[in-house]
Amino acid sequence: VPVSQVKNQGKTVHFHALPLKRQVVLRRWLAALKRENPPVSREARVCSEHFVEEDYVEERFFESGNLVVRRSNKLKSEAAPSVFDFSSYEVGCTDRPTQSDSACRLHITISL
């Protein structure tokens, strides 16, 4: 799954494409996004801010004779986004926030 990235406030944010070919995992992603009209296109992306550390594959390699373990930018095959703040959304509405949420526009880029 291709990952794109941008820098935001000194931090690199990666954007992950929806797992369109893995229907079970895709259903978990769409449920997490809580949208009436979910983005199911090749262009839809969810940013790394919506995933927890454990969702990422660890890279292990030796550097100067020492084992180095670090988080890669690749999601585990079963990972689904789980970090959201839906507090700005009206009760019963799953598509639109009640106020302008520029942070959300940065984190979830979708083509509808």
N, C-alpha and C positions, 0 to 999 in steps of 0.2 A: 504494500500500500504506500503510495508516494506521500511524502511528508514535506510540506513547505514550512518556512519559518520567517518570522519577523522579530525585530528588536522592539520591546516596549518597556520604557522606563528602565533601561539598562539590563533588561532580562530578555533572553531569547524565548519566544513562544513558538511552539511547533503546531502545525495544523494537520490533523489526521483525517483522511478520507473515510467515509462510512464503509463498513465491510459488506459491500453489496452482494458478494458471492457466497457469504456465510449467513444464511437466513436466520438461524437461531440467534447468533450474536447480533445481527442487524435488528431483530425485534427488541433485544435488550437495549440497544442504542436508542431506538425510536421511543421506547417507553421512557427512558431517562430524559429525553429531550422534551417530553410532555407537550407535543404540538398536535393540534387538530389536523393540520395538513403537513405531515412530516416531510422533510427534505430528502427525497430518495433520488438523487442524481449523482453523476460522476463528479460534479463540481462541489458538492456539499462537503464541508469540513467542520470539525470540532477541534478546538484548541487544547493544548496540553494542560491548561489551567483546570480543565474539567476531569482530569484523571489523577489518581493517587499514585504515589511512588511505587507501590506494589504492582501496578498495572504494566510497568515497563520491564523489558528484558534486561538482565544485567550482562555487561560485557566483562570478561575476565581475560587478562593478558599479562605477560611479564614485561616489566620495564626496569632496566638496570638491575636485573636479577631479582626483582621484587614482584609479587603477585599484586596486580592492581584490579580492583573491582569497582566498576562505576555503572551508573544507569545509562542505558542507551536511549535513543529517541524512538526505538521500535516498541510498539505495544505488544503485549502477550496476546496470543490468538483469542483468548476468551475475555479479554478486557473490554469494559464498557464504561462510558463516562458516568461519573457518580457525584461530582462536586458541582453543585448549582446553588444559587441563591434566588429562589422564586418569590422573595418577599415583596418585590415591586409589581407582582402580578395580581390582578383582581381574582377573587374567589370564583371558581367555575370557569375561568378563561384560561385556555392553554396556549394561546397564540400571541397575545400582545401584552407587553408590560403597561402598567398604568402611568408610568412616567418615562421620560427619555432615559435610556440606560446605555450610554456610549460604551461602557465596559463590555456589555453583553455583545454589542455589535462587533467588537474586536474579537471576542472569543468564539463566536459561532458564525461562520460565514456560510450562507446557504443560497442556493439558486432555486427559486420557486417558479 
